[in-house]
Amino acid sequence: MMRAFTLRRSLAYLLPARPFLSVRPKPAPAAFQSRVGFPNLALPSTSRSFQSSPTSREKWISSEVILFELKDRKIEKWGWVFYRTTYKDDEAWDIFKQKLNISVRSIVNLDPRSELNEAIFDKLEFVFMEDKAKFDGASKAELRAHFQEWVANNFSAENPGADQKLLYDDEPVSRYRFFFEIDEDALRSCGSGGSGHANFLDGFWSSSGGRSGDVSRAAQNDPEQLQNQADAVEGCSDVGWMRMDMAFFMDTHFYAGMSGSIDLTWPFFYECPPAIVPNSKLILLMQIQNLSRRRPTSSQKDYALDHLL
């Protein structure tokens, strides 16, 4: 019998009441770790070599978490949306997409269960927004306006059995809440010797109202009235986006983790640009997911693998 879990449920059990996040809006990993009740876990190394080490990762594989979330919420697809905002080098863009595909498949295939891997790949679909006239040099506010329209137009079409109220939930469906921007700097980083990075955006953040789940406003947004507040980073306040290492954002644990409470996950991961979110936070998330599977709530159930597929 395989025990699966949803991060949104298990974190609700593991974490104390949310107000501590309002007191510490950007909790350090060690503080976060202590609050969730795992004070004896050593913070992991930030070495990128962890990404390709099956022996280090095998007990933290999380494809079944995504499959459980899809089944539980009647969602048919998973995978991020990517906006291309630079059009100087088509070859570099093609290399990025190839690298993206290789990265996520390498991670999923670390799990030896071929039937589970086939199921997760069957549900995987990246969306690449490529339109030079619309997106070349587009501001983050303009990208958010387009993303909100895309969500409003595509959520029901992609998931006819899902409740649209999920779009207003503070425990979001990752695909329809967040997206990535590939600008010139990100594209060049992916062609270098390192793993590369990209900009990760909360699709419903605004400088005036913080976070909002109101996707009904999408059709009413006037791009001409949108201001490019998110591009001007002041201090280390939350500007609604952060930079992430490609090895980080392609990991299934991160995708599953972002379906938790946004009031919890975003402040934990957030790093003020131009800093890149350290991989130690991802590995800590893996540790929490692994331990929470061993400490399920009474409301959680055991699911056989064939129930997830």
N, C-alpha and C positions, 0 to 999 in steps of 0.2 A: 504494500500500500504506500503510495507516494503522498506525502503531506505537502500541500500547497497552501499559500497564504496570500492575502492582499496586503500590501504595505500600508495602505490607508487604514486598514483595520488593526493590524498588529502595532503600528506606531501609536494609534489611539490608546492601546493597552500599555505600551512601554513608556510613553512619555507622560510627564505630569501635565497639569493644566497649562493651557497656552500662555497665560499672562507673562510667564518668564521671558517669552520672546519679545514682548513689548518693553520689558526692562532691559534686556540684552538683545537689541535688534540684529546684531551680527555676532552670534555666539561663536567663540573659538572652538575648534574640534575637541580639545580636551574638556572644556566646560560642557559642551553638548554631550560628550561621552559620559561624563559623570552624572548629568541630569537624567539620562536614560537608564542609568543603573548598571553600567559596565565599567566601573572605575579601574579594573585590573587589566584592561586591554591596552597593550602598548600601541601607541600611534604608529602606523605603518610607514615604511620608507616611501619617499616620493619618486623613487627610481622608476623610469619608464620601462625598465626591463621586466617589471611585474606584468606588464600588458601581455607579454608573450610566454609567460611561464605557466603551463597547464598544471604543474604540481602545486603551485601556489594558489591557483584559482579554483580547482576542481570542486572544492566543497562549497563554493559560493555561486555556482552557476545559477542563473535566475530566469532562463527562458520559460520555465513552467510558471513563474510569477506573472509574466506578461500574458501567457495563454489563459491563466486563471482570470486575470482582469478582463480580457476580451470576452470570455464566456460569461462572467458574472455581470458585466455591464452591457452585453449584447453589442459589442463593438466588433466590426468585421476586419479592420485594418490597424496596423501599427506602423510606426516609422515617421521620421521627422520631415518637415517642410523646409526646403532650402531656397533662399533668394540669392540670385546672382546680381551683384550691383557693380561689377566691373566687366568690361567687354574688350579689353586690350589684347587678350591672349586666349583664343579658343582651345589651343592645344593644352594649356595649363588647366583649363576648366575640365576638359575631358580626363586629364590625369587625376584631378581631384575626385571626380565621380568614380573612376576606377578604384582609386585608393579607398574611397568610402565603402564601396561594395566589398572589397577584399577585407577591409578591417572588420566590418560587422560580421561577415561570414566566418572569419577566423575566430572571432570571439564565440559565436554561437556553436561552432563545431568543436570547441573544447569539451562540450558535453558529449559523452560517448553514445547517448541514446539517439540513434538515427531517426526513429519515428517521431520523437519530439522535435528534432531539428527540422524535419520535413514540414511539420505543422507550423513552426514559427516562421519558416521561410515562405510558406504558402500565404501567410497573413501579412508579410512584410511588403510595404510599398512606400518608397521615398517619393516625394513630390519636389520637382525642380522647377522653380519659377524663373524662366529665362525670357526676357523681353527687353531688348536694349532701349526701345522707345519709352518703356514704362519705368524700368528699374535702374538704368545706368546712372550711378551717382545718387540714387534715391535716398532720402533721409529715413531715419528709423521711424519717425512718425508716419511718413508716407507708406512705409512697408507695413506698419501695424494696421493702417486703414485698409490696405489691400488684403492682408491676412484675415481681418475680421469679416470682410466681404466673402472671402473664400470659405471660411468656416460656416457662415450663415447659409451659403449656397450648397455646400458639399456635405455637411454633417449628416443630414437625413438621407441624402442620396447614397452615401457610402455605408450608412448603418440604419437600414429601414426599421429594424426591430428595437433600436435604442431609444431611451427616453431623452428628449431634447433638454430636459432639466439638468442633465449632466453638464451642459455648457455653462450653467450658472453656479455649479458646485464649487466649493472652496477646495475640493479634492478632485482636481481636473483630470480629464482625459488628455494625456500629454500631447498627442498629435494635434489637438484642437485648441491648445492653450499657448504653446511655445513654438518658436521657429528659429532657424539659423540664417544669418546673413554671411555671405561670402563676398567680402570686399577685396580691394587690391592687396592689402596687407595680408589678409587671411589666405588668399589664393597663392601668393608668393611663398608663404610659410609652408604650405602643403607641398610645394615643389622642392623644398630644401631637404637637407639630410634628416631633419627631425620629423616628428609625426604631424606637425602643423597644428593650426588652431583656427577657430571660427568665432563669430559673435553670436551669443545665445540671447534671445529676446523673449521677454514676457509679452505675448501678443496683445494683452489687454491692460497694459500699464499706461498711465498718463501722468505727466508731471503735476497736473492740478489735482487729480483725484486718486493718485496712487494706483491700487489694483482694482480692477472691475471685472465682473463676469458678465456684464450686460452686452451680449452680442447683438441684441436687437437694435443697438445704436449704429450698427455697421453701415446700414444703408443710408443713414442720415448724415454720416460724416462727409464734410466738404474738404477735400484735400487742400484747397487753396487757403483754408482757414487754419490748417494744422501748422503748428510751429515745431521747429526742429530742436526742441528742448533737450532731447535725449543725447544729441550729439555733443553738447557742451557739458563736459563732465566737470562738476565743481566739487572740490574736496573729495570725500569718500561717501557722499550720500548715495542712496539707491537711485540709479538712473534707469532702472528697468532693463538693463542688459549687462552681460559680462562676457569675458573672453574665456574660451575653454579649449584645452588640448584635445586634438582629434581622438587620441587614445582614450580620453575621458568620455566624450559625448557619444562615441559609438558603442559604449558598453551597455549591455542590456540592463544591468543593475541601475544605471542612471535613468534610463527610460522608465523602468518600473518605479524607481524612487520618486520621480516627478509626478506620479499619480497620487502621492500623499498630500497632506494639507499644505497648500501653498504658503500659508503663514509660518509653517515650520521649515519646509524644504528650501525655499528661496533665501531666507536670511542665513541659513546654515551654509549654503554653497556660495553665496554672493562674495565677490571680490571686486573692488573698485577698478574699472579699467584705467590704465592698460595692463594691469596685473592679470595673469592667467591663473584660473582656479587650480590649486595644487592637487595632484593625483592622490595625495594622502586623504583627502576628503572622500573621494570615491571609494577607496579601500576601507575607510571607516564605515561607510554606508554598507559595504558588503558584509562587514563583521556584524553590524546591527541586524541586517536581513537574516544572516545565518543563525544568529542567536535567537532572534524572534521566532524563527521557525521551530526552535526547540521549546519555546514557551508560548504556545498558542492560547488564545482566549477560549473560554467555554463556548462561545458562539461560533468559533471556527470549526470546520469539518474536515475530515479526511477525504481526499479525492483520489481515486485511482487514476493512473495515467490515462486510461482510455476515456475518462470523463473529461479530461482537458483537451483531448484531440478531436 
